[in-house]
Amino acid sequence: MSVIVAVKISADVDAFKRSLTERADDYRRIAEMGRQQGALHHQFGSGDGYVLIIDEWESADAFNTFFSDPELMSFIGSVGADPNVAPEITVGESVDSPDKF
């Protein structure tokens, strides 16, 4: 069974949003790395002072291996993440339900 992962990162949201255009190729490369390691779905959101990542992964272990990569951590820091605040990570088993879409 896959897992749903929510990651909330304290960040300079304006810097993050600029990076989506300025570093689009880097995002594509990282997305491909994620797919190769077990990512099934990925999406960003943002709010006041934070970036939200909502993913689906084959397993929690696959996500943890990917997310702990030093290169990824460096990239996240370079696109606006606050290095003084640890990300909030929540992992839960994906559940099929009649209202899922």
All heavy atoms as an XYZ file, in Angstrom:
777
protein
N       0.855     -1.179      0.000
C       0.000      0.000      0.000
C       0.895      1.236      0.000
O       1.870      1.308      0.732
C      -0.901     -0.050      1.230
C      -1.787      1.139      1.454
S      -3.300      1.380      0.491
C      -4.056     -0.201      0.391
N       0.536      2.211     -0.774
C       1.313      3.451     -0.854
C       1.053      4.338      0.365
O       0.161      4.066      1.166
C       0.969      4.204     -2.141
O      -0.378      4.623     -2.134
N       1.881      5.387      0.480
C       1.719      6.342      1.577
C       1.539      7.746      1.014
O       2.040      8.075     -0.065
C       2.920      6.332      2.548
C       3.019      4.989      3.263
C       4.223      6.670      1.851
N       0.790      8.550      1.746
C       0.630      9.967      1.449
C       1.572     10.713      2.392
O       1.614     10.419      3.589
C      -0.826     10.440      1.689
C      -1.803      9.616      0.864
C      -0.960     11.936      1.406
C      -1.636      9.715     -0.632
N       2.323     11.657      1.830
C       3.296     12.403      2.618
C       2.980     13.891      2.501
O       2.825     14.410      1.393
C       4.732     12.149      2.124
C       5.731     12.927      2.956
C       5.050     10.662      2.129
N       2.866     14.562      3.640
C       2.692     16.018      3.682
C       3.921     16.603      4.362
O       4.283     16.184      5.466
C       1.432     16.389      4.451
N       4.567     17.544      3.676
C       5.759     18.196      4.214
C       5.497     19.694      4.219
O       5.173     20.270      3.181
C       7.011     17.891      3.362
C       8.234     18.557      3.969
C       7.217     16.389      3.208
N       5.625     20.318      5.379
C       5.466     21.764      5.512
C       6.828     22.353      5.824
O       7.461     21.983      6.830
C       4.469     22.100      6.621
C       4.166     23.577      6.741
C       3.113     23.824      7.814
C       2.787     25.293      7.958
N       1.815     25.526      9.046
N       7.306     23.254      4.947
C       8.633     23.833      5.074
C       8.503     25.337      5.257
O       7.895     26.018      4.419
C       9.478     23.527      3.819
C       9.636     22.020      3.641
C      10.827     24.229      3.888
C      10.333     21.611      2.357
N       9.050     25.864      6.348
C       9.103     27.321      6.535
C       9.989     27.886      5.441
O      11.095     27.379      5.207
C       9.670     27.670      7.901
O       8.789     27.272      8.913
N       9.496     28.934      4.763
C      10.239     29.406      3.593
C       9.878     30.832      3.222
O       8.830     31.349      3.601
C       9.939     28.496      2.397
N      10.763     31.419      2.432
C      10.488     32.669      1.734
C       9.695     32.274      0.488
O      10.260     31.796     -0.492
C      11.810     33.342      1.356
C      11.631     34.613      0.553
O      10.583     34.789     -0.110
O      12.578     35.420      0.545
N       8.394     32.406      0.561
C       7.508     31.916     -0.498
C       7.754     32.642     -1.816
O       7.698     32.018     -2.880
C       6.029     32.008     -0.058
C       5.087     31.617     -1.187
C       5.795     31.126      1.166
N       8.048     33.940     -1.774
C       8.335     34.665     -3.019
C       9.570     34.099     -3.711
O       9.574     33.909     -4.925
C       8.503     36.157     -2.757
C       7.207     36.835     -2.335
O       6.123     36.321     -2.717
O       7.271     37.851     -1.633
N      10.625     33.814     -2.940
C      11.837     33.220     -3.514
C      11.525     31.846     -4.096
O      11.993     31.495     -5.191
C      12.933     33.117     -2.461
N      10.742     31.053     -3.373
C      10.341     29.738     -3.872
C       9.602     29.860     -5.197
O       9.925     29.172     -6.168
C       9.469     29.023     -2.833
C       8.702     27.871     -3.397
C       9.345     26.692     -3.744
C       7.331     27.968     -3.602
C       8.637     25.633     -4.296
C       6.618     26.907     -4.136
C       7.275     25.741     -4.487
N       8.613     30.744     -5.264
C       7.822     30.880     -6.495
C       8.682     31.359     -7.660
O       8.494     30.899     -8.791
C       6.627     31.808     -6.260
C       5.556     31.149     -5.402
C       4.353     32.051     -5.214
C       3.274     31.341     -4.430
N       2.088     32.187     -4.222
N       9.627     32.257     -7.411
C      10.548     32.684     -8.477
C      11.372     31.503     -8.976
O      11.604     31.346    -10.171
C      11.485     33.793     -7.985
C      10.875     35.170     -7.971
C      11.936     36.260     -7.756
N      12.803     36.027     -6.613
C      12.518     36.364     -5.360
N      11.373     36.972     -5.072
N      13.364     36.121     -4.376
N      11.788     30.657     -8.050
C      12.629     29.522     -8.426
C      11.902     28.530     -9.324
O      12.542     27.819    -10.105
C      13.156     28.805     -7.180
O      12.170     27.989     -6.571
N      10.587     28.485     -9.245
C       9.833     27.562    -10.094
C      10.044     27.867    -11.567
O      10.043     26.955    -12.400
C       8.337     27.620     -9.750
C       7.962     27.112     -8.364
C       6.496     27.412     -8.076
C       8.262     25.628     -8.219
N      10.258     29.129    -11.891
C      10.544     29.534    -13.265
C      12.046     29.529    -13.530
O      12.513     28.944    -14.507
C       9.978     30.937    -13.535
O       8.569     30.914    -13.298
C      10.256     31.384    -14.961
N      12.787     30.165    -12.633
C      14.226     30.330    -12.844
C      14.991     29.013    -12.811
O      16.042     28.885    -13.437
C      14.796     31.276    -11.785
C      14.259     32.690    -11.896
C      14.621     33.571    -10.707
O      15.240     33.074     -9.732
O      14.263     34.761    -10.752
N      14.475     28.034    -12.088
C      15.182     26.756    -11.935
C      14.306     25.577    -12.339
O      14.425     24.464    -11.799
C      15.671     26.624    -10.499
C      16.649     27.769    -10.159
C      17.321     27.633     -8.871
N      18.165     26.443     -8.820
C      18.788     26.046     -7.705
N      18.670     26.740     -6.593
N      19.543     24.963     -7.707
N      13.455     25.813    -13.315
C      12.509     24.782    -13.759
C      13.207     23.476    -14.130
O      12.711     22.388    -13.808
C      11.680     25.295    -14.932
N      14.342     23.557    -14.787
C      15.054     22.332    -15.168
C      15.513     21.543    -13.948
O      15.492     20.308    -13.956
C      16.249     22.651    -16.069
C      15.822     23.068    -17.467
O      14.675     22.772    -17.873
O      16.649     23.695    -18.162
N      15.917     22.248    -12.889
C      16.303     21.563    -11.651
C      15.108     20.837    -11.046
O      15.222     19.696    -10.584
C      16.871     22.552    -10.631
C      18.204     23.123    -11.050
O      18.984     22.418    -11.724
O      18.472     24.294    -10.697
N      13.939     21.484    -11.057
C      12.741     20.832    -10.530
C      12.399     19.588    -11.351
O      12.029     18.550    -10.789
C      11.547     21.798    -10.525
C      11.579     22.776     -9.382
C      12.129     24.048     -9.531
C      11.052     22.443     -8.140
C      12.157     24.952     -8.475
C      11.071     23.335     -7.082
C      11.633     24.587     -7.260
O      11.657     25.467     -6.206
N      12.517     19.676    -12.667
C      12.226     18.513    -13.518
C      13.194     17.361    -13.226
O      12.788     16.197    -13.162
C      12.302     18.900    -14.987
C      11.157     19.770    -15.435
C      11.222     20.054    -16.947
N      10.307     21.105    -17.291
C      10.640     22.379    -17.460
N      11.896     22.774    -17.350
N       9.727     23.277    -17.770
N      14.471     17.683    -13.050
C      15.483     16.665    -12.773
C      15.190     15.985    -11.431
O      15.243     14.753    -11.315
C      16.872     17.306    -12.759
C      18.010     16.336    -12.478
C      19.361     17.032    -12.471
N      19.441     18.166    -11.563
C      19.586     18.078    -10.249
N      19.672     16.899     -9.663
N      19.667     19.166     -9.498
N      14.850     16.772    -10.421
C      14.547     16.208     -9.101
C      13.272     15.372     -9.154
O      13.185     14.315     -8.525
C      14.471     17.324     -8.049
C      15.877     17.904     -7.837
C      13.873     16.822     -6.744
C      15.913     19.202     -7.075
N      12.287     15.820     -9.916
C      11.049     15.036    -10.066
C      11.353     13.669    -10.673
O      10.815     12.646    -10.227
C      10.043     15.795    -10.923
N      12.220     13.640    -11.659
C      12.582     12.365    -12.284
C      13.320     11.468    -11.289
O      13.078     10.261    -11.238
C      13.424     12.588    -13.537
C      13.751     11.317    -14.278
C      12.536     10.475    -14.652
O      11.457     11.039    -14.951
O      12.655      9.226    -14.645
N      14.195     12.050    -10.501
C      14.883     11.280     -9.454
C      13.857     10.676     -8.491
O      13.960      9.515     -8.105
C      15.863     12.171     -8.677
C      17.099     12.551     -9.426
S      18.139     13.799     -8.574
C      18.033     13.344     -6.865
N      12.863     11.483     -8.123
C      11.813     10.994     -7.230
C      11.044      9.842     -7.839
O      10.795      8.826     -7.175
N      10.665      9.978     -9.097
C       9.928      8.895     -9.768
C      10.744      7.608     -9.775
O      10.210      6.523     -9.538
C       9.579      9.294    -11.203
C       8.417     10.233    -11.306
C       8.023     10.409    -12.791
N       7.380     11.679    -12.965
C       7.972     12.804    -13.366
N       9.248     12.814    -13.702
N       7.296     13.920    -13.474
N      12.030      7.731    -10.042
C      12.899      6.549    -10.079
C      13.019      5.896     -8.708
O      13.286      4.696     -8.623
C      14.283      6.933    -10.594
C      14.303      7.299    -12.056
C      15.658      7.820    -12.514
O      16.621      7.852    -11.749
N      15.730      8.238    -13.765
N      12.792      6.661     -7.648
C      12.933      6.134     -6.295
C      11.610      5.766     -5.636
O      11.594      5.365     -4.478
C      13.703      7.141     -5.432
C      15.133      7.323     -5.904
C      15.901      8.298     -5.041
O      15.762      8.307     -3.816
N      16.713      9.125     -5.666
N      10.491      5.935     -6.358
C       9.216      5.487     -5.815
C       8.135      6.531     -5.648
O       7.077      6.235     -5.093
N       8.356      7.753     -6.128
C       7.308      8.773     -6.044
C       6.228      8.474     -7.081
O       6.531      8.185     -8.234
C       7.883     10.164     -6.281
N       4.973      8.567     -6.662
C       3.841      8.306     -7.554
C       3.128      9.587     -7.966
O       2.649      9.698     -9.083
C       2.855      7.359     -6.859
C       3.439      6.026     -6.399
C       2.425      5.266     -5.556
C       3.902      5.209     -7.593
N       3.016     10.526     -7.047
C       2.356     11.812     -7.289
C       3.084     12.884     -6.496
O       3.629     12.613     -5.429
C       0.886     11.782     -6.855
C       0.067     10.779     -7.584
N      -0.377     10.966     -8.866
C      -0.365      9.553     -7.213
C      -1.050      9.903     -9.243
N      -1.058      9.028     -8.258
N       3.039     14.124     -7.020
C       3.725     15.229     -6.350
C       3.012     16.534     -6.669
O       2.603     16.753     -7.809
C       5.174     15.308     -6.834
C       5.864     16.577     -6.429
N       6.297     16.807     -5.145
C       6.177     17.684     -7.139
C       6.860     18.004     -5.098
N       6.793     18.565     -6.285
N       2.878     17.398     -5.662
C       2.272     18.712     -5.857
C       2.747     19.655     -4.767
O       2.978     19.246     -3.631
C       0.748     18.604     -5.814
C       0.043     19.897     -6.124
C      -1.456     19.702     -6.280
O      -1.965     18.585     -6.250
N      -2.175     20.793     -6.421
N       2.915     20.944     -5.136
C       3.258     21.985     -4.171
C       2.025     22.823     -3.843
O       1.123     22.979     -4.666
C       4.289     22.966     -4.757
C       5.688     22.458     -4.817
C       6.326     22.311     -6.028
C       6.391     22.157     -3.657
C       7.637     21.865     -6.103
C       7.697     21.710     -3.707
C       8.328     21.566     -4.945
N       2.036     23.397     -2.667
C       1.110     24.440     -2.265
C       1.920     25.460     -1.485
O       3.080     25.214     -1.146
N       1.336     26.594     -1.201
C       2.053     27.583     -0.386
C       1.055     28.359      0.458
O      -0.130     28.435      0.147
C       2.869     28.536     -1.259
O       2.028     29.334     -2.063
N       1.574     28.911      1.533
C       0.785     29.737      2.429
C       1.672     30.833      2.980
O       2.774     31.064      2.487
N       1.224     31.478      4.013
C       1.955     32.589      4.605
C       3.212     32.073      5.308
O       3.147     31.572      6.428
C       1.054     33.335      5.591
C       1.699     34.598      6.143
O       2.693     35.081      5.560
O       1.204     35.096      7.167
N       4.354     32.160      4.627
C       5.621     31.768      5.217
C       5.958     30.290      5.124
O       6.876     29.830      5.802
N       5.242     29.549      4.301
C       5.565     28.128      4.173
C       5.243     27.606      2.774
O       4.422     28.149      2.048
C       4.838     27.283      5.219
C       3.342     27.236      5.049
C       2.742     26.262      4.263
C       2.524     28.158      5.685
C       1.362     26.212      4.099
C       1.154     28.120      5.539
C       0.576     27.142      4.749
O      -0.781     27.108      4.592
N       5.939     26.528      2.440
C       5.666     25.756      1.234
C       5.181     24.388      1.695
O       5.734     23.806      2.635
C       6.936     25.612      0.360
C       6.702     24.651     -0.786
C       7.368     26.980     -0.163
N       4.155     23.899      1.049
C       3.566     22.605      1.379
C       3.827     21.650      0.217
O       3.633     22.014     -0.951
C       2.061     22.777      1.603
C       1.274     21.583      2.095
C       1.768     21.141      3.470
C      -0.203     21.936      2.154
N       4.289     20.455      0.546
C       4.501     19.406     -0.448
C       3.539     18.276     -0.116
O       3.506     17.801      1.024
C       5.949     18.876     -0.403
C       6.953     20.012     -0.587
C       6.149     17.784     -1.451
C       8.370     19.636     -0.211
N       2.758     17.862     -1.104
C       1.863     16.723     -0.934
C       2.276     15.682     -1.967
O       2.215     15.928     -3.172
C       0.379     17.111     -1.149
C      -0.041     18.219     -0.186
C      -0.518     15.879     -1.027
C      -0.015     17.823      1.273
N       2.737     14.537     -1.487
C       3.226     13.471     -2.356
C       2.525     12.161     -2.040
O       2.001     11.968     -0.941
C       4.720     13.223     -2.134
C       5.626     14.272     -2.741
O       5.129     15.193     -3.417
O       6.846     14.160     -2.536
N       2.605     11.251     -3.013
C       2.274      9.853     -2.769
C       3.500      9.052     -3.172
O       4.078      9.281     -4.237
C       1.054      9.409     -3.581
C       0.671      7.973     -3.308
C      -0.582      7.512     -4.041
O      -1.102      8.272     -4.886
O      -1.024      6.384     -3.778
N       3.905      8.149     -2.297
C       5.103      7.336     -2.499
C       4.762      5.862     -2.362
O       3.802      5.496     -1.675
C       6.169      7.700     -1.456
C       6.869      8.975     -1.791
C       6.405     10.248     -1.602
C       8.132      9.104     -2.427
N       7.314     11.151     -2.070
C       8.391     10.483     -2.577
C       9.087      8.194     -2.870
C       9.559     10.956     -3.164
C      10.253      8.669     -3.443
C      10.474     10.038     -3.585
N       5.576      5.013     -2.991
C       5.394      3.571     -2.875
C       5.510      3.113     -1.423
O       4.829      2.183     -1.008
C       6.412      2.828     -3.741
C       6.160      3.008     -5.230
C       7.232      2.370     -6.094
O       8.235      1.835     -5.560
O       7.074      2.412     -7.331
N       6.393      3.786     -0.655
C       6.575      3.424      0.757
C       7.177      4.607      1.511
O       7.788      5.502      0.910
C       7.505      2.218      0.892
O       8.832      2.573      0.539
N       7.033      4.569      2.825
C       7.647      5.598      3.664
C       9.167      5.525      3.566
O       9.847      6.559      3.553
C       7.193      5.432      5.113
N       9.708      4.318      3.473
C      11.156      4.168      3.354
C      11.674      4.815      2.072
O      12.719      5.467      2.090
C      11.559      2.692      3.379
C      11.442      2.071      4.762
O      11.388      2.824      5.761
O      11.395      0.830      4.841
N      10.950      4.649      0.972
C      11.367      5.269     -0.296
C      11.383      6.788     -0.156
O      12.333      7.453     -0.591
C      10.442      4.833     -1.430
N      10.345      7.350      0.453
C      10.320      8.799      0.665
C      11.476      9.236      1.554
O      12.173     10.199      1.247
C       8.996      9.248      1.298
C       9.083     10.659      1.814
C       9.032     11.732      0.944
C       9.280     10.900      3.167
C       9.162     13.036      1.414
C       9.407     12.199      3.646
C       9.351     13.266      2.760
N      11.687      8.553      2.673
C      12.741      8.942      3.614
C      14.118      8.909      2.958
O      14.939      9.804      3.190
C      12.710      8.056      4.855
C      11.511      8.339      5.727
O      11.010      9.452      5.774
N      11.031      7.315      6.413
N      14.369      7.904      2.136
C      15.649      7.819      1.432
C      15.811      9.014      0.499
O      16.851      9.670      0.476
C      15.745      6.504      0.639
O      15.688      5.409      1.563
C      17.027      6.433     -0.170
N      14.777      9.317     -0.268
C      14.819     10.439     -1.202
C      14.985     11.763     -0.466
O      15.843     12.578     -0.803
C      13.533     10.462     -2.037
C      13.410     11.650     -2.934
C      14.099     11.720     -4.135
C      12.584     12.711     -2.595
C      13.981     12.821     -4.962
C      12.463     13.818     -3.415
C      13.164     13.868     -4.611
N      14.174     11.987      0.552
C      14.141     13.291      1.220
C      15.385     13.552      2.058
O      15.694     14.695      2.364
C      12.876     13.419      2.073
C      12.522     14.837      2.408
C      12.043     15.692      1.429
C      12.669     15.327      3.695
C      11.725     17.022      1.725
C      12.345     16.647      4.004
C      11.880     17.490      3.007
N      16.116     12.532      2.422
C      17.325     12.727      3.216
C      18.576     12.918      2.362
O      19.664     13.113      2.911
C      17.529     11.545      4.175
O      17.764     10.358      3.446
N      18.424     12.916      1.048
C      19.572     13.097      0.149
C      20.180     14.486      0.352
O      19.472     15.492      0.265
C      19.101     12.928     -1.296
C      20.231     13.051     -2.294
O      20.734     14.172     -2.503
O      20.600     12.024     -2.889
N      21.484     14.575      0.629
C      22.121     15.880      0.866
C      21.975     16.849     -0.311
O      21.829     18.057     -0.095
C      23.593     15.528      1.108
C      23.587     14.105      1.527
C      22.418     13.472      0.827
N      22.000     16.335     -1.534
C      21.825     17.200     -2.707
C      20.435     17.826     -2.704
O      20.271     19.011     -2.989
C      22.042     16.407     -3.998
C      21.889     17.243     -5.245
C      22.020     16.441     -6.534
O      22.471     15.288     -6.494
O      21.644     16.992     -7.587
N      19.426     17.039     -2.358
C      18.062     17.569     -2.289
C      17.954     18.610     -1.176
O      17.352     19.671     -1.371
C      17.054     16.448     -2.066
C      15.602     16.896     -1.946
C      15.119     17.542     -3.244
C      14.714     15.735     -1.566
N      18.535     18.323     -0.020
C      18.493     19.273      1.087
C      19.155     20.601      0.703
O      18.648     21.674      1.019
C      19.182     18.695      2.329
C      18.441     17.537      2.966
S      16.849     18.030      3.670
C      15.730     17.495      2.401
N      20.253     20.535     -0.019
C      20.933     21.735     -0.486
C      20.046     22.514     -1.455
O      19.933     23.744     -1.368
C      22.251     21.349     -1.165
O      22.878     22.485     -1.698
N      19.396     21.800     -2.358
C      18.495     22.455     -3.310
C      17.355     23.149     -2.579
O      17.044     24.309     -2.858
C      17.944     21.432     -4.318
C      16.934     22.031     -5.256
C      17.340     22.827     -6.310
C      15.581     21.810     -5.067
C      16.406     23.394     -7.168
C      14.642     22.367     -5.918
C      15.063     23.163     -6.979
N      16.731     22.455     -1.645
C      15.613     23.038     -0.900
C      16.048     24.329     -0.203
O      15.350     25.333     -0.227
C      15.034     22.014      0.101
C      14.332     20.891     -0.663
C      14.087     22.678      1.097
C      13.918     19.707      0.200
N      17.234     24.305      0.392
C      17.756     25.501      1.037
C      18.012     26.630      0.053
O      17.844     27.806      0.381
N      18.387     26.288     -1.169
C      18.722     27.314     -2.159
C      17.498     27.954     -2.812
O      17.636     28.947     -3.523
C      19.631     26.722     -3.241
O      18.900     25.870     -4.119
N      16.313     27.392     -2.584
C      15.109     27.955     -3.202
C      14.165     28.574     -2.169
O      12.972     28.725     -2.419
C      14.370     26.922     -4.101
C      15.247     26.512     -5.264
C      13.905     25.715     -3.303
N      14.710     28.939     -1.007
C      13.932     29.735     -0.067
C      13.617     29.117      1.270
O      13.053     29.786      2.135
N      13.946     27.836      1.494
C      13.637     27.215      2.785
C      14.434     27.866      3.898
O      15.585     28.252      3.713
C      13.928     25.727      2.739
N      13.819     27.984      5.063
C      14.484     28.528      6.240
C      15.327     27.415      6.865
O      14.775     26.422      7.366
C      13.440     29.023      7.243
C      14.037     29.668      8.476
O      15.237     29.444      8.761
O      13.296     30.388      9.163
N      16.657     27.544      6.837
C      17.515     26.476      7.355
C      17.440     26.308      8.870
O      17.914     25.302      9.407
C      18.917     26.921      6.933
C      18.828     28.404      6.842
C      17.420     28.697      6.377
N      16.823     27.252      9.570
C      16.744     27.192     11.025
C      15.490     26.493     11.544
O      15.325     26.357     12.763
C      16.813     28.605     11.602
C      18.116     29.279     11.235
O      19.186     28.724     11.421
N      18.018     30.471     10.667
N      14.609     26.083     10.622
C      13.353     25.449     11.030
C      13.244     24.095     10.336
O      13.250     24.020      9.094
C      12.136     26.332     10.663
C      10.844     25.667     11.103
C      12.268     27.719     11.277
N      13.154     23.040     11.107
C      13.034     21.692     10.540
C      11.671     21.539      9.848
O      10.660     22.056     10.346
C      13.177     20.643     11.635
N      11.634     20.846      8.715
C      10.346     20.592      8.055
C       9.431     19.759      8.956
O       9.900     18.924      9.728
C      10.726     19.782      6.811
C      12.187     19.960      6.629
C      12.753     20.265      7.985
N       8.136     20.002      8.848
C       7.127     19.170      9.523
C       6.708     18.111      8.521
O       6.216     18.436      7.437
C       5.913     20.004      9.906
C       6.183     21.085     10.921
C       4.944     21.932     11.192
O       3.799     21.406     11.104
O       5.105     23.129     11.450
N       6.895     16.836      8.863
C       6.607     15.747      7.935
C       5.562     14.834      8.558
O       5.715     14.376      9.691
C       7.881     14.937      7.613
C       8.937     15.857      6.992
C       7.548     13.773      6.680
C      10.296     15.209      6.807
N       4.502     14.562      7.803
C       3.457     13.640      8.221
C       3.304     12.587      7.137
O       3.189     12.914      5.954
C       2.117     14.374      8.424
O       2.306     15.432      9.379
C       1.040     13.427      8.906
N       3.323     11.316      7.544
C       3.197     10.200      6.607
C       2.029      9.340      7.061
O       1.916      9.003      8.242
C       4.486      9.348      6.572
C       4.324      8.161      5.640
C       5.690     10.199      6.182
N       1.161      8.993      6.123
C       0.039      8.112      6.436
C      -0.221      7.153      5.294
O       0.057      7.442      4.133
N      -0.738      5.987      5.636
C      -1.080      4.990      4.629
C      -2.207      5.523      3.747
O      -3.202      6.051      4.247
C      -1.514      3.708      5.333
C      -1.822      2.561      4.402
C      -2.205      1.319      5.178
O      -1.398      0.863      6.027
O      -3.312      0.801      4.933
N      -2.069      5.380      2.452
C      -3.121      5.785      1.525
C      -4.323      4.849      1.703
O      -4.163      3.634      1.832
C      -2.613      5.697      0.083
O      -3.616      6.088     -0.812
N      -5.500      5.429      1.736
C      -6.722      4.667      1.956
C      -7.670      4.902      0.779
O      -7.957      6.048      0.434
C      -7.408      5.109      3.277
C      -8.717      4.374      3.482
C      -6.476      4.936      4.457
N      -8.143      3.826      0.180
C      -9.160      3.958     -0.857
C     -10.503      4.185     -0.184
O     -10.812      3.594      0.841
C      -9.222      2.707     -1.720
C      -8.060      2.614     -2.688
O      -7.562      3.680     -3.126
O      -7.617      1.498     -2.992
N     -11.290      5.069     -0.774
C     -12.606      5.361     -0.223
C     -13.574      5.641     -1.378
O     -13.143      5.977     -2.480
C     -12.538      6.562      0.720
O     -12.163      7.727     -0.002
N     -14.888      5.512     -1.132
C     -15.857      5.721     -2.193
C     -15.843      7.129     -2.758
O     -16.265      7.353     -3.891
C     -17.206      5.423     -1.519
C     -16.890      4.683     -0.290
C     -15.509      5.066      0.106
N     -15.356      8.104     -1.994
C     -15.389      9.497     -2.447
C     -14.039      9.973     -3.000
O     -13.873     11.154     -3.289
C     -15.848     10.403     -1.322
C     -14.930     10.363     -0.117
O     -14.109      9.400     -0.010
O     -15.001     11.268      0.722
N     -13.097      9.063     -3.191
C     -11.762      9.445     -3.682
C     -11.835      9.870     -5.141
O     -12.487      9.229     -5.948
C     -10.809      8.263     -3.527
C      -9.381      8.565     -3.933
C      -8.499      7.343     -3.685
C      -7.084      7.604     -4.096
N      -6.226      6.424     -3.856
N     -11.175     10.982     -5.449
C     -11.056     11.410     -6.846
C      -9.751     12.108     -7.064
O      -9.006     12.352     -6.152
C     -12.242     12.279     -7.292
C     -12.354     13.595     -6.572
C     -11.735     14.735     -7.074
C     -13.101     13.706     -5.412
C     -11.877     15.952     -6.421
C     -13.251     14.917     -4.762
C     -12.637     16.042     -5.261
